Amino acid sequence: MKPNTSYSRHLVWYLFFLLAIVPATGQVPARDQNVVLIVTDGLRWQEVFHGADGDLLDKEHGHVDDPQQIRREFWREDQKQRRQVLMPFLWSVIANHGQIFGDLDQESKARVTNRLKFSYPGYNEMLTGKPDPRIDSNDFGPNPNLTVFEWLNRQPELSGKVAAFGTWEDFSRIFNQARCGFFVQAGWEPPVEDGSDAERELTCLYQTTTHTWNDLVYDSFLQASLMNYLKKHNPRAMFVGYGETDEYAHQGRYDQVLWSAHRVDAFVAELWNTLQSIPAYQGNTSIVLTTDHGRGSGLTAWSDHGRNVDGAEDIWIAVLGPRTASLGVLGKGTSVTQGQIASTVAALIGYNFSKSGTNPAPAIVQAIQK
Protein backbone atom coordinates (compact mmCIF):
# COMPACT_ATOMS: atom_id res chain seq x y z
CA MET A 1 0.00 0.00 0.00
CA LYS A 2 1.65 3.22 -1.18
CA PRO A 3 1.27 6.79 0.09
CA ASN A 4 -0.35 9.55 -1.92
CA THR A 5 2.69 10.51 -3.96
CA SER A 6 0.80 13.18 -5.89
CA TYR A 7 0.38 15.03 -2.59
CA SER A 8 4.14 15.02 -2.00
CA ARG A 9 4.79 16.34 -5.51
CA HIS A 10 2.41 19.23 -4.95
CA LEU A 11 3.40 20.11 -1.40
CA VAL A 12 5.32 23.18 -2.54
CA TRP A 13 2.20 24.38 -4.36
CA TYR A 14 0.13 23.91 -1.20
CA LEU A 15 2.59 26.01 0.77
CA PHE A 16 2.63 28.75 -1.83
CA PHE A 17 -1.15 28.80 -1.96
CA LEU A 18 -1.48 28.92 1.82
CA LEU A 19 0.99 31.78 2.12
CA ALA A 20 -0.95 33.66 -0.51
CA ILE A 21 -4.21 33.53 1.42
CA VAL A 22 -3.04 33.80 5.03
CA PRO A 23 -2.45 37.59 5.11
CA ALA A 24 -6.07 38.35 4.16
CA THR A 25 -7.79 35.91 6.48
CA GLY A 26 -7.92 38.18 9.53
CA GLN A 27 -10.37 40.54 7.78
CA VAL A 28 -13.31 38.11 7.77
CA PRO A 29 -15.96 38.59 10.52
CA ALA A 30 -16.16 35.55 12.81
CA ARG A 31 -19.83 34.90 12.03
CA ASP A 32 -18.96 34.57 8.32
CA GLN A 33 -16.42 31.84 8.93
CA ASN A 34 -16.49 28.04 8.68
CA VAL A 35 -14.98 25.20 10.69
CA VAL A 36 -14.07 21.53 10.19
CA LEU A 37 -13.26 19.19 13.08
CA ILE A 38 -11.15 16.25 11.86
CA VAL A 39 -10.34 13.20 13.98
CA THR A 40 -8.00 10.34 13.16
CA ASP A 41 -8.94 7.63 15.63
CA GLY A 42 -6.36 6.48 18.17
CA LEU A 43 -3.27 8.03 16.56
CA ARG A 44 -0.66 8.42 19.30
CA TRP A 45 1.12 11.65 20.16
CA GLN A 46 4.36 9.70 19.82
CA GLU A 47 3.93 9.24 16.07
CA VAL A 48 2.71 12.80 15.58
CA PHE A 49 5.71 14.40 17.30
CA HIS A 50 8.40 11.71 16.87
CA GLY A 51 7.47 10.07 13.59
CA ALA A 52 7.98 6.33 13.17
CA ASP A 53 9.14 4.35 16.22
CA GLY A 54 12.29 2.47 15.19
CA ASP A 55 11.64 -0.31 17.75
CA LEU A 56 8.38 -1.20 16.00
CA LEU A 57 9.66 -1.34 12.43
CA ASP A 58 10.07 -5.11 12.50
CA LYS A 59 8.10 -8.31 12.17
CA GLU A 60 8.25 -9.28 15.84
CA HIS A 61 6.85 -6.20 17.56
CA GLY A 62 5.28 -4.22 14.72
CA HIS A 63 4.19 -7.17 12.52
CA VAL A 64 5.65 -5.29 9.56
CA ASP A 65 5.44 -7.18 6.27
CA ASP A 66 8.50 -5.55 4.72
CA PRO A 67 10.73 -3.86 7.34
CA GLN A 68 13.21 -2.61 4.75
CA GLN A 69 10.52 -0.91 2.71
CA ILE A 70 8.85 0.73 5.70
CA ARG A 71 12.23 2.01 6.87
CA ARG A 72 12.92 3.50 3.47
CA GLU A 73 9.59 5.27 3.52
CA PHE A 74 9.34 6.48 7.11
CA TRP A 75 12.61 6.10 9.00
CA ARG A 76 15.02 9.01 9.29
CA GLU A 77 17.70 9.38 11.97
CA ASP A 78 16.53 12.89 12.79
CA GLN A 79 13.25 13.05 14.73
CA LYS A 80 11.99 16.19 12.99
CA GLN A 81 12.63 14.62 9.61
CA ARG A 82 10.79 11.47 10.69
CA ARG A 83 7.65 13.33 11.68
CA GLN A 84 7.88 15.49 8.57
CA VAL A 85 7.99 12.50 6.23
CA LEU A 86 5.11 10.81 8.07
CA MET A 87 2.77 13.82 8.18
CA PRO A 88 4.13 16.47 5.79
CA PHE A 89 1.04 18.70 5.74
CA LEU A 90 0.85 18.84 9.52
CA TRP A 91 4.51 19.79 9.85
CA SER A 92 4.90 22.00 6.77
CA VAL A 93 1.64 23.93 7.00
CA ILE A 94 -0.15 23.62 10.36
CA ALA A 95 3.06 23.80 12.41
CA ASN A 96 4.17 26.91 10.54
CA HIS A 97 0.83 28.74 10.37
CA GLY A 98 -1.20 27.29 13.24
CA GLN A 99 -0.80 25.59 16.59
CA ILE A 100 -0.17 22.06 17.89
CA PHE A 101 -0.75 20.95 21.48
CA GLY A 102 0.31 17.76 23.24
CA ASP A 103 4.07 17.37 22.78
CA LEU A 104 4.97 15.88 26.15
CA ASP A 105 8.67 16.27 25.34
CA GLN A 106 8.03 20.02 25.44
CA GLU A 107 5.85 19.69 28.56
CA SER A 108 2.74 20.54 26.55
CA LYS A 109 -0.21 18.49 27.78
CA ALA A 110 -3.40 17.58 25.94
CA ARG A 111 -5.47 14.96 27.74
CA VAL A 112 -8.82 13.23 27.89
CA THR A 113 -10.64 13.58 31.20
CA ASN A 114 -13.22 10.79 30.89
CA ARG A 115 -10.77 8.27 32.42
CA LEU A 116 -12.03 5.47 30.16
CA LYS A 117 -9.70 6.28 27.27
CA PHE A 118 -11.62 4.68 24.44
CA SER A 119 -13.74 5.92 21.57
CA TYR A 120 -17.38 6.65 22.46
CA PRO A 121 -16.51 8.37 25.76
CA GLY A 122 -13.79 10.33 23.93
CA TYR A 123 -16.00 11.48 21.09
CA ASN A 124 -18.71 12.44 23.55
CA GLU A 125 -16.22 14.49 25.56
CA MET A 126 -14.79 16.34 22.57
CA LEU A 127 -18.22 16.99 21.00
CA THR A 128 -20.19 17.97 24.10
CA GLY A 129 -17.48 19.67 26.13
CA LYS A 130 -17.35 17.31 29.09
CA PRO A 131 -17.30 13.61 29.96
CA ASP A 132 -20.44 11.69 30.82
CA PRO A 133 -19.96 8.74 33.25
CA ARG A 134 -23.06 7.09 31.85
CA ILE A 135 -21.25 6.53 28.55
CA ASP A 136 -18.99 3.66 29.58
CA SER A 137 -19.15 1.43 26.49
CA ASN A 138 -18.79 1.71 22.74
CA ASP A 139 -22.16 -0.06 22.61
CA PHE A 140 -23.89 2.77 24.46
CA GLY A 141 -27.11 3.83 22.73
CA PRO A 142 -28.00 7.18 21.16
CA ASN A 143 -26.11 10.01 22.80
CA PRO A 144 -28.40 11.81 25.27
CA ASN A 145 -26.10 14.85 25.28
CA LEU A 146 -26.14 17.92 23.06
CA THR A 147 -23.11 18.02 20.75
CA VAL A 148 -21.64 21.30 19.57
CA PHE A 149 -22.67 20.43 16.01
CA GLU A 150 -26.31 19.88 16.98
CA TRP A 151 -26.24 23.18 18.88
CA LEU A 152 -24.67 25.01 15.92
CA ASN A 153 -27.32 23.56 13.63
CA ARG A 154 -29.96 25.14 15.90
CA GLN A 155 -28.52 28.61 15.26
CA PRO A 156 -30.59 30.39 12.57
CA GLU A 157 -27.55 31.31 10.45
CA LEU A 158 -26.26 27.71 10.43
CA SER A 159 -29.46 25.67 10.23
CA GLY A 160 -29.10 23.06 7.50
CA LYS A 161 -25.41 23.94 7.05
CA VAL A 162 -23.92 21.31 9.38
CA ALA A 163 -22.76 17.82 8.37
CA ALA A 164 -20.84 14.88 9.85
CA PHE A 165 -18.92 12.11 8.11
CA GLY A 166 -17.40 9.17 9.96
CA THR A 167 -15.93 5.85 8.93
CA TRP A 168 -17.27 4.18 12.10
CA GLU A 169 -20.95 3.25 12.09
CA ASP A 170 -21.28 4.25 15.76
CA PHE A 171 -21.14 7.91 14.77
CA SER A 172 -24.84 7.60 14.01
CA ARG A 173 -25.37 7.08 17.76
CA ILE A 174 -22.66 9.48 18.92
CA PHE A 175 -24.34 12.33 17.02
CA ASN A 176 -27.82 10.92 17.77
CA GLN A 177 -28.73 10.90 14.10
CA ALA A 178 -32.44 10.48 14.79
CA ARG A 179 -32.54 13.71 16.81
CA CYS A 180 -29.68 15.98 15.71
CA GLY A 181 -31.32 17.47 12.62
CA PHE A 182 -28.27 17.55 10.35
CA PHE A 183 -26.75 15.22 7.77
CA VAL A 184 -24.75 12.29 9.18
CA GLN A 185 -23.05 9.62 7.08
CA ALA A 186 -21.53 6.81 9.14
CA GLY A 187 -19.90 3.47 8.39
CA TRP A 188 -20.91 1.56 5.30
CA GLU A 189 -24.02 3.66 4.76
CA PRO A 190 -23.86 4.56 1.04
CA PRO A 191 -23.35 8.21 0.14
CA VAL A 192 -26.18 10.43 -1.07
CA GLU A 193 -26.52 10.18 -4.85
CA ASP A 194 -27.48 12.98 -7.22
CA GLY A 195 -27.45 10.90 -10.39
CA SER A 196 -23.89 11.66 -11.52
CA ASP A 197 -21.73 8.84 -12.87
CA ALA A 198 -19.08 9.48 -10.22
CA GLU A 199 -21.54 9.15 -7.35
CA ARG A 200 -23.16 6.05 -8.83
CA GLU A 201 -19.71 4.47 -9.06
CA LEU A 202 -18.90 5.42 -5.46
CA THR A 203 -22.20 3.98 -4.25
CA CYS A 204 -21.42 0.77 -6.14
CA LEU A 205 -18.07 0.55 -4.37
CA TYR A 206 -19.76 0.99 -0.98
CA GLN A 207 -22.22 -1.77 -1.81
CA THR A 208 -19.91 -4.31 -3.45
CA THR A 209 -16.54 -4.03 -1.68
CA THR A 210 -15.59 -6.76 0.79
CA HIS A 211 -15.64 -5.42 4.34
CA THR A 212 -12.39 -5.74 6.24
CA TRP A 213 -14.31 -4.33 9.23
CA ASN A 214 -18.08 -4.65 9.30
CA ASP A 215 -18.55 -1.49 11.34
CA LEU A 216 -15.93 0.67 9.62
CA VAL A 217 -15.66 1.85 6.03
CA TYR A 218 -12.27 2.60 4.46
CA ASP A 219 -10.91 6.10 4.97
CA SER A 220 -10.53 6.58 1.21
CA PHE A 221 -14.21 5.82 0.59
CA LEU A 222 -15.28 8.36 3.18
CA GLN A 223 -12.90 10.94 1.74
CA ALA A 224 -14.47 10.65 -1.70
CA SER A 225 -17.95 10.93 -0.25
CA LEU A 226 -17.31 13.97 1.92
CA MET A 227 -15.48 15.78 -0.87
CA ASN A 228 -18.49 15.31 -3.17
CA TYR A 229 -20.82 16.58 -0.46
CA LEU A 230 -18.60 19.56 0.36
CA LYS A 231 -18.55 20.82 -3.22
CA LYS A 232 -22.32 20.54 -3.64
CA HIS A 233 -23.71 21.59 -0.28
CA ASN A 234 -21.09 23.97 1.22
CA PRO A 235 -21.64 23.17 4.91
CA ARG A 236 -20.47 25.83 7.39
CA ALA A 237 -19.59 23.38 10.18
CA MET A 238 -18.43 19.85 9.43
CA PHE A 239 -17.07 16.83 11.31
CA VAL A 240 -14.81 14.24 9.66
CA GLY A 241 -13.78 11.04 11.44
CA TYR A 242 -11.17 8.64 10.00
CA GLY A 243 -10.73 5.23 11.62
CA GLU A 244 -7.98 3.13 10.06
CA THR A 245 -5.21 4.39 12.36
CA ASP A 246 -7.04 2.79 15.28
CA GLU A 247 -8.10 -0.43 13.58
CA TYR A 248 -4.63 -1.29 12.33
CA ALA A 249 -3.12 -0.49 15.73
CA HIS A 250 -5.52 -2.96 17.37
CA GLN A 251 -4.34 -5.54 14.84
CA GLY A 252 -0.74 -4.80 15.80
CA ARG A 253 0.11 -3.75 12.23
CA TYR A 254 2.51 -0.88 12.78
CA ASP A 255 3.33 -0.55 9.09
CA GLN A 256 -0.35 -0.01 8.27
CA VAL A 257 -0.70 2.49 11.12
CA LEU A 258 2.05 4.55 9.49
CA TRP A 259 0.55 4.28 6.02
CA SER A 260 -2.88 5.23 7.40
CA ALA A 261 -1.53 8.24 9.28
CA HIS A 262 0.32 9.34 6.14
CA ARG A 263 -2.85 9.04 4.05
CA VAL A 264 -4.92 10.95 6.61
CA ASP A 265 -2.39 13.76 6.41
CA ALA A 266 -2.82 13.74 2.63
CA PHE A 267 -6.63 13.72 2.99
CA VAL A 268 -6.44 16.74 5.27
CA ALA A 269 -4.21 18.49 2.73
CA GLU A 270 -6.68 17.70 -0.04
CA LEU A 271 -9.56 19.01 2.06
CA TRP A 272 -7.71 22.19 3.02
CA ASN A 273 -6.61 22.84 -0.56
CA THR A 274 -10.15 22.34 -1.84
CA LEU A 275 -11.56 24.67 0.81
CA GLN A 276 -9.12 27.37 -0.24
CA SER A 277 -10.15 26.96 -3.89
CA ILE A 278 -13.87 27.58 -3.19
CA PRO A 279 -14.83 31.26 -2.74
CA ALA A 280 -17.25 30.47 0.09
CA TYR A 281 -14.37 29.00 2.13
CA GLN A 282 -11.23 30.72 0.90
CA GLY A 283 -9.47 32.56 3.70
CA ASN A 284 -12.33 32.16 6.18
CA THR A 285 -12.17 28.51 7.28
CA SER A 286 -10.54 26.85 10.29
CA ILE A 287 -9.68 23.22 10.85
CA VAL A 288 -9.14 21.40 14.13
CA LEU A 289 -7.26 18.11 13.82
CA THR A 290 -7.06 15.69 16.75
CA THR A 291 -7.64 12.15 18.03
CA ASP A 292 -10.19 10.59 20.39
CA HIS A 293 -7.70 8.85 22.71
CA GLY A 294 -4.05 7.91 23.00
CA ARG A 295 -2.43 4.51 23.39
CA GLY A 296 0.15 2.80 25.52
CA SER A 297 3.88 2.77 24.83
CA GLY A 298 6.63 0.19 24.57
CA LEU A 299 6.87 -2.96 22.47
CA THR A 300 3.40 -4.31 23.28
CA ALA A 301 1.16 -1.67 24.89
CA TRP A 302 1.50 0.62 21.85
CA SER A 303 -1.41 -1.19 20.21
CA ASP A 304 -3.81 -0.88 23.13
CA HIS A 305 -5.80 1.75 25.01
CA GLY A 306 -8.47 1.90 27.67
CA ARG A 307 -9.02 2.52 31.37
CA ASN A 308 -6.00 0.49 32.52
CA VAL A 309 -3.50 1.55 29.86
CA ASP A 310 -1.02 4.15 31.07
CA GLY A 311 -0.55 6.98 28.62
CA ALA A 312 -3.78 6.42 26.70
CA GLU A 313 -5.05 9.66 28.21
CA ASP A 314 -2.48 11.68 26.25
CA ILE A 315 -3.72 13.12 22.97
CA TRP A 316 -2.77 15.98 20.63
CA ILE A 317 -4.71 18.85 19.08
CA ALA A 318 -3.79 20.96 16.03
CA VAL A 319 -5.57 24.13 14.89
CA LEU A 320 -5.21 26.15 11.67
CA GLY A 321 -7.21 29.10 10.42
CA PRO A 322 -7.73 32.87 10.33
CA ARG A 323 -8.49 33.24 14.06
CA THR A 324 -5.46 31.19 15.17
CA ALA A 325 -2.06 32.80 15.68
CA SER A 326 0.99 31.11 14.18
CA LEU A 327 2.55 29.75 17.37
CA GLY A 328 3.62 26.30 16.17
CA VAL A 329 4.16 23.66 18.84
CA LEU A 330 2.95 25.00 22.19
CA GLY A 331 5.56 24.44 24.84
CA LYS A 332 6.14 24.24 28.57
CA GLY A 333 3.22 25.05 30.81
CA THR A 334 0.55 24.52 28.15
CA SER A 335 -2.26 22.26 29.31
CA VAL A 336 -5.51 21.65 27.43
CA THR A 337 -8.20 18.98 27.57
CA GLN A 338 -10.27 17.08 25.08
CA GLY A 339 -13.41 18.71 26.48
CA GLN A 340 -12.20 22.12 25.29
CA ILE A 341 -12.50 21.11 21.65
CA ALA A 342 -16.27 21.64 21.48
CA SER A 343 -16.16 25.26 22.63
CA THR A 344 -13.11 25.90 20.44
CA VAL A 345 -14.98 24.66 17.36
CA ALA A 346 -17.84 27.03 18.14
CA ALA A 347 -15.57 29.97 18.95
CA LEU A 348 -13.68 29.65 15.68
CA ILE A 349 -16.85 30.67 13.85
CA GLY A 350 -17.97 33.25 16.36
CA TYR A 351 -20.30 31.30 18.66
CA ASN A 352 -20.17 30.79 22.42
CA PHE A 353 -21.02 27.18 23.22
CA SER A 354 -21.44 28.02 26.90
CA LYS A 355 -24.76 29.59 25.89
CA SER A 356 -26.04 26.07 25.25
CA GLY A 357 -26.64 25.76 28.98
CA THR A 358 -24.74 22.46 29.15
CA ASN A 359 -21.71 23.79 31.05
CA PRO A 360 -19.02 22.74 28.55
CA ALA A 361 -15.31 23.27 29.11
CA PRO A 362 -14.07 26.66 27.82
CA ALA A 363 -12.43 27.14 24.45
CA ILE A 364 -8.66 26.90 24.04
CA VAL A 365 -7.73 30.58 24.38
CA GLN A 366 -4.49 30.37 22.36
CA ALA A 367 -6.42 29.03 19.37
CA ILE A 368 -8.76 32.03 19.12
CA GLN A 369 -6.46 34.92 19.92
CA LYS A 370 -6.83 36.69 16.58
C-alpha positions in Angstrom: 0.0 0.0 0.0 1.7 3.2 -1.2 1.3 6.8 0.1 -0.4 9.6 -1.9 2.7 10.5 -4.0 0.8 13.2 -5.9 0.4 15.0 -2.6 4.1 15.0 -2.0 4.8 16.3 -5.5 2.4 19.2 -5.0 3.4 20.1 -1.4 5.3 23.2 -2.5 2.2 24.4 -4.4 0.1 23.9 -1.2 2.6 26.0 0.8 2.6 28.7 -1.8 -1.2 28.8 -2.0 -1.5 28.9 1.8 1.0 31.8 2.1 -1.0 33.7 -0.5 -4.2 33.5 1.4 -3.0 33.8 5.0 -2.5 37.6 5.1 -6.1 38.3 4.2 -7.8 35.9 6.5 -7.9 38.2 9.5 -10.4 40.5 7.8 -13.3 38.1 7.8 -16.0 38.6 10.5 -16.2 35.5 12.8 -19.8 34.9 12.0 -19.0 34.6 8.3 -16.4 31.8 8.9 -16.5 28.0 8.7 -15.0 25.2 10.7 -14.1 21.5 10.2 -13.3 19.2 13.1 -11.1 16.3 11.9 -10.3 13.2 14.0 -8.0 10.3 13.2 -8.9 7.6 15.6 -6.4 6.5 18.2 -3.3 8.0 16.6 -0.7 8.4 19.3 1.1 11.6 20.2 4.4 9.7 19.8 3.9 9.2 16.1 2.7 12.8 15.6 5.7 14.4 17.3 8.4 11.7 16.9 7.5 10.1 13.6 8.0 6.3 13.2 9.1 4.4 16.2 12.3 2.5 15.2 11.6 -0.3 17.7 8.4 -1.2 16.0 9.7 -1.3 12.4 10.1 -5.1 12.5 8.1 -8.3 12.2 8.3 -9.3 15.8 6.8 -6.2 17.6 5.3 -4.2 14.7 4.2 -7.2 12.5 5.6 -5.3 9.6 5.4 -7.2 6.3 8.5 -5.6 4.7 10.7 -3.9 7.3 13.2 -2.6 4.8 10.5 -0.9 2.7 8.8 0.7 5.7 12.2 2.0 6.9 12.9 3.5 3.5 9.6 5.3 3.5 9.3 6.5 7.1 12.6 6.1 9.0 15.0 9.0 9.3 17.7 9.4 12.0 16.5 12.9 12.8 13.3 13.0 14.7 12.0 16.2 13.0 12.6 14.6 9.6 10.8 11.5 10.7 7.6 13.3 11.7 7.9 15.5 8.6 8.0 12.5 6.2 5.1 10.8 8.1 2.8 13.8 8.2 4.1 16.5 5.8 1.0 18.7 5.7 0.9 18.8 9.5 4.5 19.8 9.8 4.9 22.0 6.8 1.6 23.9 7.0 -0.1 23.6 10.4 3.1 23.8 12.4 4.2 26.9 10.5 0.8 28.7 10.4 -1.2 27.3 13.2 -0.8 25.6 16.6 -0.2 22.1 17.9 -0.7 21.0 21.5 0.3 17.8 23.2 4.1 17.4 22.8 5.0 15.9 26.1 8.7 16.3 25.3 8.0 20.0 25.4 5.8 19.7 28.6 2.7 20.5 26.5 -0.2 18.5 27.8 -3.4 17.6 25.9 -5.5 15.0 27.7 -8.8 13.2 27.9 -10.6 13.6 31.2 -13.2 10.8 30.9 -10.8 8.3 32.4 -12.0 5.5 30.2 -9.7 6.3 27.3 -11.6 4.7 24.4 -13.7 5.9 21.6 -17.4 6.6 22.5 -16.5 8.4 25.8 -13.8 10.3 23.9 -16.0 11.5 21.1 -18.7 12.4 23.5 -16.2 14.5 25.6 -14.8 16.3 22.6 -18.2 17.0 21.0 -20.2 18.0 24.1 -17.5 19.7 26.1 -17.4 17.3 29.1 -17.3 13.6 30.0 -20.4 11.7 30.8 -20.0 8.7 33.3 -23.1 7.1 31.8 -21.2 6.5 28.5 -19.0 3.7 29.6 -19.1 1.4 26.5 -18.8 1.7 22.7 -22.2 -0.1 22.6 -23.9 2.8 24.5 -27.1 3.8 22.7 -28.0 7.2 21.2 -26.1 10.0 22.8 -28.4 11.8 25.3 -26.1 14.8 25.3 -26.1 17.9 23.1 -23.1 18.0 20.7 -21.6 21.3 19.6 -22.7 20.4 16.0 -26.3 19.9 17.0 -26.2 23.2 18.9 -24.7 25.0 15.9 -27.3 23.6 13.6 -30.0 25.1 15.9 -28.5 28.6 15.3 -30.6 30.4 12.6 -27.6 31.3 10.4 -26.3 27.7 10.4 -29.5 25.7 10.2 -29.1 23.1 7.5 -25.4 23.9 7.1 -23.9 21.3 9.4 -22.8 17.8 8.4 -20.8 14.9 9.8 -18.9 12.1 8.1 -17.4 9.2 10.0 -15.9 5.8 8.9 -17.3 4.2 12.1 -20.9 3.2 12.1 -21.3 4.2 15.8 -21.1 7.9 14.8 -24.8 7.6 14.0 -25.4 7.1 17.8 -22.7 9.5 18.9 -24.3 12.3 17.0 -27.8 10.9 17.8 -28.7 10.9 14.1 -32.4 10.5 14.8 -32.5 13.7 16.8 -29.7 16.0 15.7 -31.3 17.5 12.6 -28.3 17.5 10.3 -26.7 15.2 7.8 -24.7 12.3 9.2 -23.1 9.6 7.1 -21.5 6.8 9.1 -19.9 3.5 8.4 -20.9 1.6 5.3 -24.0 3.7 4.8 -23.9 4.6 1.0 -23.4 8.2 0.1 -26.2 10.4 -1.1 -26.5 10.2 -4.9 -27.5 13.0 -7.2 -27.5 10.9 -10.4 -23.9 11.7 -11.5 -21.7 8.8 -12.9 -19.1 9.5 -10.2 -21.5 9.2 -7.4 -23.2 6.1 -8.8 -19.7 4.5 -9.1 -18.9 5.4 -5.5 -22.2 4.0 -4.3 -21.4 0.8 -6.1 -18.1 0.6 -4.4 -19.8 1.0 -1.0 -22.2 -1.8 -1.8 -19.9 -4.3 -3.4 -16.5 -4.0 -1.7 -15.6 -6.8 0.8 -15.6 -5.4 4.3 -12.4 -5.7 6.2 -14.3 -4.3 9.2 -18.1 -4.7 9.3 -18.5 -1.5 11.3 -15.9 0.7 9.6 -15.7 1.8 6.0 -12.3 2.6 4.5 -10.9 6.1 5.0 -10.5 6.6 1.2 -14.2 5.8 0.6 -15.3 8.4 3.2 -12.9 10.9 1.7 -14.5 10.7 -1.7 -18.0 10.9 -0.3 -17.3 14.0 1.9 -15.5 15.8 -0.9 -18.5 15.3 -3.2 -20.8 16.6 -0.5 -18.6 19.6 0.4 -18.6 20.8 -3.2 -22.3 20.5 -3.6 -23.7 21.6 -0.3 -21.1 24.0 1.2 -21.6 23.2 4.9 -20.5 25.8 7.4 -19.6 23.4 10.2 -18.4 19.8 9.4 -17.1 16.8 11.3 -14.8 14.2 9.7 -13.8 11.0 11.4 -11.2 8.6 10.0 -10.7 5.2 11.6 -8.0 3.1 10.1 -5.2 4.4 12.4 -7.0 2.8 15.3 -8.1 -0.4 13.6 -4.6 -1.3 12.3 -3.1 -0.5 15.7 -5.5 -3.0 17.4 -4.3 -5.5 14.8 -0.7 -4.8 15.8 0.1 -3.8 12.2 2.5 -0.9 12.8 3.3 -0.5 9.1 -0.3 0.0 8.3 -0.7 2.5 11.1 2.0 4.6 9.5 0.5 4.3 6.0 -2.9 5.2 7.4 -1.5 8.2 9.3 0.3 9.3 6.1 -2.9 9.0 4.1 -4.9 10.9 6.6 -2.4 13.8 6.4 -2.8 13.7 2.6 -6.6 13.7 3.0 -6.4 16.7 5.3 -4.2 18.5 2.7 -6.7 17.7 0.0 -9.6 19.0 2.1 -7.7 22.2 3.0 -6.6 22.8 -0.6 -10.1 22.3 -1.8 -11.6 24.7 0.8 -9.1 27.4 -0.2 -10.1 27.0 -3.9 -13.9 27.6 -3.2 -14.8 31.3 -2.7 -17.3 30.5 0.1 -14.4 29.0 2.1 -11.2 30.7 0.9 -9.5 32.6 3.7 -12.3 32.2 6.2 -12.2 28.5 7.3 -10.5 26.9 10.3 -9.7 23.2 10.8 -9.1 21.4 14.1 -7.3 18.1 13.8 -7.1 15.7 16.8 -7.6 12.2 18.0 -10.2 10.6 20.4 -7.7 8.8 22.7 -4.1 7.9 23.0 -2.4 4.5 23.4 0.2 2.8 25.5 3.9 2.8 24.8 6.6 0.2 24.6 6.9 -3.0 22.5 3.4 -4.3 23.3 1.2 -1.7 24.9 1.5 0.6 21.8 -1.4 -1.2 20.2 -3.8 -0.9 23.1 -5.8 1.7 25.0 -8.5 1.9 27.7 -9.0 2.5 31.4 -6.0 0.5 32.5 -3.5 1.5 29.9 -1.0 4.2 31.1 -0.6 7.0 28.6 -3.8 6.4 26.7 -5.1 9.7 28.2 -2.5 11.7 26.3 -3.7 13.1 23.0 -2.8 16.0 20.6 -4.7 18.8 19.1 -3.8 21.0 16.0 -5.6 24.1 14.9 -5.2 26.1 11.7 -7.2 29.1 10.4 -7.7 32.9 10.3 -8.5 33.2 14.1 -5.5 31.2 15.2 -2.1 32.8 15.7 1.0 31.1 14.2 2.5 29.7 17.4 3.6 26.3 16.2 4.2 23.7 18.8 2.9 25.0 22.2 5.6 24.4 24.8 6.1 24.2 28.6 3.2 25.0 30.8 0.6 24.5 28.2 -2.3 22.3 29.3 -5.5 21.6 27.4 -8.2 19.0 27.6 -10.3 17.1 25.1 -13.4 18.7 26.5 -12.2 22.1 25.3 -12.5 21.1 21.7 -16.3 21.6 21.5 -16.2 25.3 22.6 -13.1 25.9 20.4 -15.0 24.7 17.4 -17.8 27.0 18.1 -15.6 30.0 19.0 -13.7 29.7 15.7 -16.9 30.7 13.8 -18.0 33.2 16.4 -20.3 31.3 18.7 -20.2 30.8 22.4 -21.0 27.2 23.2 -21.4 28.0 26.9 -24.8 29.6 25.9 -26.0 26.1 25.2 -26.6 25.8 29.0 -24.7 22.5 29.1 -21.7 23.8 31.1 -19.0 22.7 28.6 -15.3 23.3 29.1 -14.1 26.7 27.8 -12.4 27.1 24.4 -8.7 26.9 24.0 -7.7 30.6 24.4 -4.5 30.4 22.4 -6.4 29.0 19.4 -8.8 32.0 19.1 -6.5 34.9 19.9 -6.8 36.7 16.6 
